[in-house]
Amino acid sequence: MPVITLMSPKGGVGKTTAGLLLALELADGGATVVIIDADPNFPLAKWGRLPNKPERIEVVQEVDEDAIIDTIDAAQKRARFVIVDLEGRASARVTNALLMTNLALVPMQGSVLDSDQAARAFQSIRRASTAARREIAFAGVFTRTPASSRIRSRVAQQIADGVEGAGISTLPTSIAERTVYRSLFAQGGTLATLDGATASSIETARANAAAFAHDVLEALSAARAAA
């Protein structure tokens, strides 16, 4: 079963939010999902202990750096999709997880600092590809974009152009900065079960999450076709 990893050397880019939204959308579509939380702060494991977690989603808290390959392998045998939320620093766990990966996603914001840090992640993926003697598919994901505007800032557009010019594909859908996404980690559950949010904000957030998940599945299909 396909393994999708999310990684970024820089914190605060929405990596864990992207992983959770993807898991929720896949589960909503009827798939079983195992989330492997390998972030030292274990934000997804904490979400998983809150109320209203979908039954189709299992969260595994990975605390043993040496066990990640076995953890992913076991998860593949019991779920349709495996999503791995990796720590930011370079480590044996990151490398080993990448060796098991079908698609690696690198979330980043439209800033020079984020672009520089994302470049480190792309280099790590390419080195893992060399070690694995196969191409590990990867793509950038722009995150925390202003929800009120569809127009990128000049700097963000320059960065997007530079990423594409370097031969790195990015998903068409950017994940917007939304209060309801942050609320998931406070309340638990799904976008549909959140309390205190307006119907319009929920509807817009769900549309954004669905478009992002669709892009991920398209990228995964393209990676399979190229393999």
BAFI-3210 file (N, C-alpha, C; in Angstrom, 3 decimals, decimal comma, padded with zeros to 6 digits):
// residues 227
n [1|2|3|4|5|6|7|8|9|10|11|12|13|14|15|16|17|18|19|20|21|22|23|24|25|26|27|28|29|30|31|32|33|34|35|36|37|38|39|40|41|42|43|44|45|46|47|48|49|50|51|52|53|54|55|56|57|58|59|60|61|62|63|64|65|66|67|68|69|70|71|72|73|74|75|76|77|78|79|80|81|82|83|84|85|86|87|88|89|90|91|92|93|94|95|96|97|98|99|100|101|102|103|104|105|106|107|108|109|110|111|112|113|114|115|116|117|118|119|120|121|122|123|124|125|126|127|128|129|130|131|132|133|134|135|136|137|138|139|140|141|142|143|144|145|146|147|148|149|150|151|152|153|154|155|156|157|158|159|160|161|162|163|164|165|166|167|168|169|170|171|172|173|174|175|176|177|178|179|180|181|182|183|184|185|186|187|188|189|190|191|192|193|194|195|196|197|198|199|200|201|202|203|204|205|206|207|208|209|210|211|212|213|214|215|216|217|218|219|220|221|222|223|224|225|226|227]
n.u [000,833|000,458|002,889|003,002|004,940|005,545|007,651|009,849|012,517|012,050|010,133|006,631|005,418|003,077|003,111|002,170|-000,535|-001,176|-000,763|-002,753|-005,137|-005,020|-005,228|-007,802|-009,418|-008,924|-009,904|-012,554|-013,300|-013,557|-011,314|-008,949|-006,611|-003,358|-001,726|001,522|003,108|005,928|007,044|008,803|007,235|004,800|002,175|000,041|-000,521|-001,520|-003,815|-005,170|-005,985|-008,036|-011,644|-013,921|-012,364|-012,110|-013,101|-011,764|-009,220|-006,080|-003,725|-000,304|002,167|005,411|008,193|010,615|013,537|014,934|013,065|011,417|011,178|010,130|007,760|006,408|006,212|004,533|002,250|001,487|000,351|-002,112|-003,641|-005,070|-003,742|-000,676|000,461|003,150|004,390|007,142|010,026|011,832|014,645|017,622|018,047|018,588|016,116|014,534|015,791|015,450|012,659|012,124|013,168|011,162|009,151|006,577|005,646|006,867|006,147|006,771|006,037|005,782|006,080|005,486|008,142|011,536|013,172|011,727|011,858|014,613|015,002|013,298|014,670|016,726|015,302|014,459|016,935|017,622|015,731|016,495|019,017|018,236|016,908|019,034|020,329|018,363|018,279|016,270|013,788|012,384|009,363|008,477|007,092|006,492|004,515|002,581|001,773|-000,308|-001,246|-002,714|-006,105|-007,971|-007,249|-006,528|-004,344|-000,930|001,785|004,448|006,996|006,366|005,450|007,769|009,339|007,848|008,109|010,861|011,194|009,804|011,411|013,691|013,132|011,380|008,340|005,235|002,278|-000,893|-002,849|-002,858|-002,568|-004,664|-004,385|-006,237|-008,541|-010,175|-008,697|-006,678|-008,286|-008,910|-006,861|-007,298|-009,894|-010,233|-011,414|-013,126|-013,404|-016,104|-017,169|-016,543|-017,075|-018,488|-017,729|-018,509|-020,893|-020,192|-017,418|-016,529|-017,374|-015,822|-013,252|-013,328|-013,566|-011,091|-009,384|-010,226|-009,503|-006,735|-006,173|-007,004|-005,061|-002,801|-003,375|-003,394|-000,697|000,452|-000,532|000,727|003,371|003,384|002,878|005,191|007,062]
n.v [-001,185|002,313|004,645|007,754|010,444|013,273|016,011|018,468|020,648|022,958|024,267|024,954|025,205|024,064|021,348|019,108|019,699|019,447|016,684|015,642|016,655|015,337|012,646|012,672|013,265|011,045|008,977|009,786|009,237|006,537|004,961|003,042|004,268|004,572|006,639|007,515|008,927|010,539|012,787|014,576|015,998|014,824|015,631|014,596|012,189|013,163|014,456|012,160|011,069|012,611|013,322|011,827|010,771|009,440|006,078|004,763|005,690|005,117|005,936|005,869|006,188|006,829|006,045|004,852|005,226|003,404|001,644|002,392|001,433|-001,165|-000,448|001,014|-000,979|-002,862|-001,313|-000,961|-003,377|-003,389|-001,241|000,978|003,286|004,762|007,292|009,300|011,383|013,156|013,977|017,120|017,364|016,051|012,581|009,103|007,910|009,517|009,081|006,273|006,105|007,459|005,638|003,803|005,110|006,149|008,582|011,711|014,618|018,049|020,539|024,111|027,638|030,782|032,153|033,359|032,117|029,756|028,589|028,106|026,241|024,212|023,363|021,898|019,670|018,565|017,825|015,826|013,896|013,267|012,180|009,923|008,606|007,879|006,099|004,150|003,269|003,889|006,110|008,314|009,681|013,130|016,225|019,733|021,560|024,317|026,112|027,479|029,756|032,978|032,991|034,725|035,705|035,016|035,681|035,515|036,876|038,996|038,039|035,414|034,392|034,578|032,727|030,390|030,209|029,839|027,371|025,673|026,114|024,837|022,285|021,046|019,828|021,270|020,919|021,708|022,815|025,013|024,954|026,680|029,225|028,686|029,102|026,998|024,746|024,785|024,409|021,731|020,417|021,165|020,426|017,902|015,164|015,702|017,999|018,155|017,697|019,783|022,203|025,484|026,766|028,522|027,577|028,288|028,728|026,186|024,766|025,964|025,341|022,555|022,162|023,114|021,265|018,903|019,370|019,498|016,837|015,472|016,334|015,141|012,406|012,335|012,942|010,721|008,694|009,426|008,993|006,235|005,438|006,241|004,645]
n.w [000,000|-000,658|000,565|001,999|002,757|004,857|005,142|006,511|007,121|008,485|011,097|011,745|009,248|008,512|008,104|009,617|009,725|007,000|006,694|008,392|007,222|004,763|005,589|006,735|004,519|002,855|004,454|004,622|002,076|002,161|002,537|004,463|006,815|008,093|010,240|010,880|013,412|013,604|014,510|016,948|018,800|018,643|017,557|016,030|017,262|019,643|018,675|017,874|020,262|021,070|021,098|018,649|016,559|013,312|012,572|010,575|010,632|012,004|014,468|014,968|017,316|016,842|018,484|018,516|016,955|015,396|014,487|012,421|009,761|010,090|011,349|009,353|007,403|008,675|008,942|006,297|005,726|006,886|006,133|003,671|002,947|004,013|006,034|006,838|009,244|009,451|011,469|011,624|011,539|009,993|010,003|010,854|010,992|009,312|006,831|006,562|006,530|004,157|002,350|002,241|001,002|-001,260|-002,194|-001,453|000,348|000,596|002,560|002,376|002,944|001,281|001,401|001,508|003,422|003,975|001,456|001,206|003,271|002,424|000,190|001,320|002,207|-000,227|-001,245|000,569|-000,077|-002,673|-002,184|-000,756|-002,783|-004,399|-002,678|-002,482|-005,033|-006,803|-008,124|-005,898|-005,722|-005,445|-004,220|-003,877|-001,509|-001,171|001,689|004,336|003,071|002,372|003,135|002,226|-000,204|-003,588|-004,949|-005,320|-003,407|-004,607|-003,884|-003,083|-005,521|-007,057|-005,715|-006,138|-008,908|-009,044|-007,777|-009,524|-011,746|-010,978|-011,477|-009,769|-008,948|-007,906|-005,968|-007,414|-005,711|-002,989|000,536|002,587|005,151|007,880|010,520|011,286|010,658|012,574|014,742|014,690|016,033|018,572|019,256|018,162|016,078|012,954|010,156|009,771|012,254|013,913|016,451|016,881|014,550|011,557|009,033|006,441|006,601|007,245|004,977|002,949|003,871|003,761|001,023|000,147|001,426|000,185|-002,478|-002,216|-001,363|-003,635|-005,475|-004,353|-004,708|-007,480|-007,995|-006,835|-008,492|-010,878|-010,151|-009,827|-012,438|-013,672|-012,553]
ca.u [000,000|001,328|003,376|003,145|005,616|005,620|008,876|010,349|013,460|011,586|008,872|005,612|005,020|001,812|003,365|001,274|-001,892|-001,331|-000,901|-004,060|-006,171|-004,954|-005,777|-009,245|-010,060|-008,835|-010,841|-013,901|-013,558|-013,744|-010,046|-008,340|-005,377|-002,524|-000,829|002,673|003,558|007,344|007,454|009,100|006,169|003,661|000,901|-001,029|-000,889|-002,374|-005,114|-005,810|-006,554|-009,195|-012,898|-014,437|-011,445|-012,761|-012,694|-010,876|-007,872|-005,296|-002,529|000,786|003,211|006,690|009,182|011,872|014,123|015,426|011,971|010,490|010,941|009,206|006,472|005,766|005,895|003,359|001,100|001,076|-000,390|-003,432|-004,335|-004,994|-002,726|000,146|000,954|004,216|004,752|008,529|010,696|012,486|016,099|018,129|018,296|018,440|014,683|014,067|016,323|014,800|011,269|012,135|013,422|009,893|008,167|006,137|005,525|007,280|005,619|007,542|005,270|006,577|005,388|006,071|009,185|012,882|013,645|011,065|012,393|015,956|014,874|012,691|015,722|017,426|014,455|014,533|018,243|017,556|014,950|017,321|020,044|017,563|016,651|020,291|020,554|017,356|018,438|015,010|013,330|011,331|008,599|008,277|006,491|006,325|003,136|002,523|000,870|-000,580|-001,456|-003,856|-007,386|-008,805|-006,753|-006,028|-003,213|000,304|002,658|005,523|008,045|005,861|005,410|009,154|009,787|007,159|008,742|012,188|011,044|009,466|012,573|014,687|012,656|010,624|006,912|004,445|000,870|-001,671|-003,615|-002,180|-003,378|-004,851|-004,325|-007,627|-008,744|-010,790|-007,658|-006,054|-009,272|-008,884|-005,898|-007,817|-011,146|-010,232|-012,434|-012,991|-013,981|-017,559|-017,608|-016,081|-018,050|-018,140|-017,321|-019,644|-021,074|-019,463|-015,986|-016,334|-017,538|-014,653|-012,105|-013,451|-013,275|-009,645|-008,788|-010,549|-008,686|-005,376|-006,115|-007,096|-003,751|-001,887|-003,676|-002,922|000,760|000,767|-000,795|001,792|004,581|003,244|002,975|006,574|007,947]
ca.v [000,000|003,474|005,389|009,181|011,086|014,729|016,381|019,834|021,005|024,160|024,107|025,968|025,379|023,386|019,959|018,193|020,012|018,826|015,247|015,345|016,905|014,251|011,439|012,840|013,168|009,659|008,194|010,186|008,559|005,116|004,243|002,920|005,051|004,576|007,783|007,259|010,207|010,458|014,120|014,467|016,587|013,913|016,354|013,761|011,229|013,907|014,587|010,855|010,754|013,476|012,683|011,833|010,287|008,468|004,690|004,307|006,231|004,646|006,750|005,156|007,084|006,165|006,568|004,122|005,674|002,271|000,735|003,022|000,569|-002,217|000,184|001,303|-002,254|-003,433|-000,459|-001,221|-004,630|-003,275|-000,024|001,322|004,328|005,050|008,670|009,431|012,754|013,012|015,055|018,054|017,206|014,888|011,485|007,773|007,645|010,196|008,355|004,963|006,315|007,804|004,422|003,085|006,084|006,240|010,004|012,599|015,971|019,037|021,774|025,330|028,894|031,620|033,034|032,937|031,173|028,477|028,030|027,585|025,045|023,175|022,843|020,849|018,478|017,969|017,173|014,584|012,930|012,824|011,262|008,659|007,957|007,259|004,946|003,132|002,906|004,132|007,480|008,554|010,833|014,159|017,474|020,778|021,958|025,636|026,043|028,668|030,886|033,789|032,437|035,778|036,162|033,991|036,263|035,355|038,029|038,962|037,143|034,039|033,975|034,367|031,461|029,325|030,105|029,283|025,950|024,994|026,202|023,858|020,947|020,492|020,076|021,625|020,585|022,885|023,386|025,475|024,824|028,020|029,449|028,729|028,847|025,680|023,730|024,783|023,909|020,268|019,941|021,496|019,715|016,544|014,865|016,098|019,311|018,045|017,581|020,923|023,104|026,889|027,302|028,790|026,607|028,736|028,500|024,738|024,367|026,422|024,561|021,192|022,210|023,253|019,984|017,910|019,659|019,089|015,370|015,067|016,561|014,122|011,146|012,472|012,835|009,337|007,925|009,745|008,326|004,810|005,266|006,471|003,652]
ca.w [000,000|-000,812|001,719|001,719|003,873|004,880|005,832|006,339|008,176|009,173|011,797|011,543|007,846|008,241|007,708|010,323|009,257|005,688|006,888|008,969|006,215|003,791|006,217|006,899|003,208|002,390|005,264|004,221|000,808|002,400|002,683|005,786|006,847|009,289|010,390|011,737|013,927|013,946|014,947|018,392|019,618|018,490|017,470|015,484|018,310|020,575|017,996|017,856|021,571|021,293|020,646|017,279|015,528|012,425|012,803|009,504|010,857|013,149|014,683|015,639|017,816|016,609|019,433|018,326|015,697|014,620|014,131|011,485|008,597|010,511|011,638|008,067|006,754|009,334|008,634|004,911|005,666|007,484|005,720|002,242|002,824|005,184|006,028|007,832|009,590|009,884|012,181|010,727|011,427|009,277|010,931|010,268|010,870|008,106|005,676|006,466|006,116|002,739|001,582|002,146|000,548|-002,651|-002,525|-000,368|000,217|001,350|002,737|002,520|002,762|000,241|001,912|001,130|004,433|003,738|000,213|001,479|004,089|001,585|-000,692|002,088|002,202|-001,557|-001,349|001,346|-000,853|-003,806|-001,656|-000,445|-004,069|-004,806|-001,807|-002,779|-006,445|-007,496|-007,953|-004,925|-006,208|-004,431|-004,681|-002,890|-001,189|-000,551|002,836|005,122|002,177|002,820|002,692|001,659|-001,498|-004,497|-005,653|-004,574|-003,323|-005,596|-003,384|-003,147|-006,923|-007,480|-005,133|-006,866|-010,225|-008,856|-007,463|-010,778|-012,619|-010,514|-011,822|-008,647|-009,140|-006,729|-006,156|-007,835|-004,607|-001,780|001,753|003,129|006,588|008,338|011,939|011,493|010,622|013,902|015,708|014,695|017,020|019,894|019,503|017,650|015,095|011,562|009,855|009,872|013,652|014,684|017,068|016,944|013,249|010,679|007,947|005,249|006,805|007,155|003,574|002,203|004,320|003,243|-000,412|000,041|001,815|-000,842|-003,660|-001,870|-001,381|-005,041|-006,073|-003,835|-005,384|-008,862|-007,968|-006,533|-009,722|-011,831|-009,683|-010,132|-013,887|-014,076|-011,916]
c.u [000,881|001,656|003,618|003,791|005,555|006,827|009,227|011,332|012,992|010,242|007,885|005,147|003,696|001,960|002,356|-000,174|-002,152|-001,530|-002,257|-005,184|-006,200|-005,571|-007,297|-009,979|-010,036|-009,822|-012,278|-014,299|-013,675|-012,477|-009,650|-006,963|-004,660|-001,636|000,292|003,244|004,988|007,916|007,685|008,021|004,871|002,305|-000,246|-001,462|-001,800|-003,762|-005,883|-006,431|-007,754|-010,462|-013,087|-013,419|-012,174|-012,226|-011,705|-009,446|-007,273|-004,057|-001,517|001,834|004,543|007,769|010,553|012,451|014,535|014,309|011,088|010,192|009,943|007,814|005,709|005,337|004,643|002,103|000,587|000,198|-001,803|-004,197|-004,127|-003,919|-001,959|000,695|001,955|004,543|006,140|009,013|011,458|013,962|016,467|018,476|018,165|016,968|014,124|014,523|015,613|013,343|011,195|012,372|012,149|008,814|007,846|006,010|005,898|006,759|006,409|006,720|006,198|005,694|006,129|007,057|010,547|013,415|013,029|011,609|013,763|015,883|014,260|013,730|016,519|016,623|014,511|015,862|018,256|016,804|015,767|018,427|019,437|017,246|017,894|020,557|019,602|017,480|017,096|014,609|012,193|010,603|008,415|007,679|006,449|004,847|003,186|001,422|000,721|-000,678|-002,667|-005,170|-008,235|-008,367|-006,241|-004,793|-001,967|001,055|003,775|006,624|007,607|005,837|006,814|009,693|009,148|007,788|010,125|012,160|010,740|010,662|013,670|014,249|011,888|009,161|006,270|002,990|000,091|-002,388|-002,708|-003,124|-003,456|-004,672|-005,747|-007,712|-009,305|-009,760|-006,951|-007,000|-009,294|-007,971|-006,326|-009,041|-011,102|-011,283|-012,096|-013,549|-015,494|-018,048|-017,199|-017,245|-017,549|-017,673|-018,551|-019,698|-020,256|-017,964|-015,653|-016,399|-016,318|-013,413|-012,150|-013,159|-011,774|-008,946|-009,031|-009,707|-007,235|-005,234|-006,187|-005,749|-002,745|-002,117|-003,243|-001,416|001,198|000,539|000,284|003,096|004,533|003,434|004,417|007,525|008,253]
c.v [001,252|004,169|006,832|009,817|012,597|015,121|017,828|020,125|022,197|023,896|025,202|026,165|024,682|021,955|018,999|018,437|019,363|017,321|014,867|015,555|015,786|012,980|011,526|012,694|011,735|008,777|008,517|009,534|007,055|004,318|004,116|003,589|004,807|005,814|007,374|008,612|010,062|011,835|014,061|015,050|015,775|014,639|015,508|012,690|011,902|014,115|013,270|010,454|011,637|012,802|012,740|011,483|009,275|007,056|004,196|004,813|005,658|005,517|005,953|006,172|006,363|006,793|005,930|004,469|004,510|001,393|001,249|002,150|-000,526|-001,649|000,479|000,017|-002,881|-002,634|-000,705|-002,464|-004,511|-002,013|000,233|002,369|004,445|006,466|008,816|010,908|012,717|014,214|015,930|017,795|015,978|013,800|010,171|007,440|008,277|009,439|007,024|005,088|006,641|006,577|003,607|003,908|005,979|007,687|010,819|014,002|016,901|020,315|022,970|026,547|029,730|032,625|032,480|031,902|029,795|027,801|027,405|026,282|023,893|022,549|021,746|019,554|017,778|017,259|015,849|013,504|012,392|011,887|009,913|007,889|007,235|006,004|003,806|002,592|002,924|005,581|007,527|009,820|011,846|015,401|018,463|021,088|023,336|025,641|027,407|029,917|031,688|033,265|033,462|036,231|034,990|034,471|036,126|036,673|037,885|037,993|035,689|033,534|033,732|033,045|030,283|029,117|029,471|027,795|025,161|024,997|025,231|022,424|020,261|020,837|020,463|021,279|021,837|023,583|023,781|025,293|026,187|028,051|029,632|028,368|027,453|024,560|023,639|024,192|022,392|019,734|020,278|020,666|018,246|016,378|015,361|017,498|019,287|018,032|018,774|021,737|024,538|027,498|027,500|027,769|026,997|028,494|027,019|024,281|024,753|025,618|023,141|021,142|022,312|021,932|018,913|018,115|019,251|017,570|014,840|015,225|015,506|012,783|011,185|012,328|011,405|008,448|008,162|009,052|006,829|004,550|005,397|005,412|002,491]
c.w [000,000|000,500|001,288|002,938|003,721|005,701|005,539|007,461|009,004|009,846|011,433|010,124|007,519|007,796|008,327|009,931|007,909|005,815|007,436|007,960|005,176|004,356|006,337|005,565|002,673|003,145|004,888|002,900|000,940|002,599|004,152|005,739|008,176|009,227|011,334|012,145|014,417|014,247|016,457|019,295|019,563|018,430|016,945|016,476|019,332|019,973|018,071|019,178|021,923|020,754|019,125|016,202|014,641|012,638|011,760|009,671|012,131|013,260|015,492|016,047|017,728|017,495|019,240|016,953|014,812|014,072|013,004|010,270|008,947|010,780|010,354|007,383|007,360|009,010|007,224|004,795|006,222|007,079|004,237|001,991|004,137|005,025|007,165|008,019|010,221|010,676|011,196|010,510|010,606|010,282|010,185|010,079|009,601|006,868|005,486|006,033|004,633|001,858|001,369|001,444|-000,935|-003,119|-001,294|-000,654|001,128|001,447|002,923|002,311|001,716|000,781|001,520|002,118|004,221|002,486|000,441|002,278|003,290|000,665|000,014|002,084|000,850|-001,770|-000,595|000,579|-002,017|-003,353|-001,307|-001,725|-004,571|-003,990|-002,138|-004,202|-007,183|-007,253|-006,929|-005,360|-005,088|-005,064|-003,537|-002,693|-000,538|000,504|003,492|004,256|002,658|002,258|001,969|000,281|-002,311|-005,250|-004,788|-004,501|-004,343|-005,163|-003,496|-004,582|-007,456|-006,954|-005,858|-008,243|-010,110|-008,561|-008,734|-011,729|-012,249|-010,791|-010,719|-008,839|-007,809|-007,007|-006,533|-006,690|-003,454|-000,598|002,428|004,636|007,093|009,824|012,179|011,424|011,980|014,952|015,778|015,793|018,443|020,250|019,116|016,568|013,704|011,362|010,029|011,309|014,508|015,235|016,970|015,647|012,374|009,556|006,720|005,392|006,724|005,705|002,748|002,568|003,778|001,751|-000,651|000,352|000,756|-002,096|-003,423|-001,947|-002,813|-005,737|-005,624|-004,542|-006,842|-008,931|-007,694|-007,759|-010,762|-011,446|-009,994|-011,615|-014,354|-013,537|-012,857]
res [m|p|v|i|t|l|m|s|p|k|g|g|v|g|k|t|t|a|g|l|l|l|a|l|e|l|a|d|g|g|a|t|v|v|i|i|d|a|d|p|n|f|p|l|a|k|w|g|r|l|p|n|k|p|e|r|i|e|v|v|q|e|v|d|e|d|a|i|i|d|t|i|d|a|a|q|k|r|a|r|f|v|i|v|d|l|e|g|r|a|s|a|r|v|t|n|a|l|l|m|t|n|l|a|l|v|p|m|q|g|s|v|l|d|s|d|q|a|a|r|a|f|q|s|i|r|r|a|s|t|a|a|r|r|e|i|a|f|a|g|v|f|t|r|t|p|a|s|s|r|i|r|s|r|v|a|q|q|i|a|d|g|v|e|g|a|g|i|s|t|l|p|t|s|i|a|e|r|t|v|y|r|s|l|f|a|q|g|g|t|l|a|t|l|d|g|a|t|a|s|s|i|e|t|a|r|a|n|a|a|a|f|a|h|d|v|l|e|a|l|s|a|a|r|a|a|a]
***
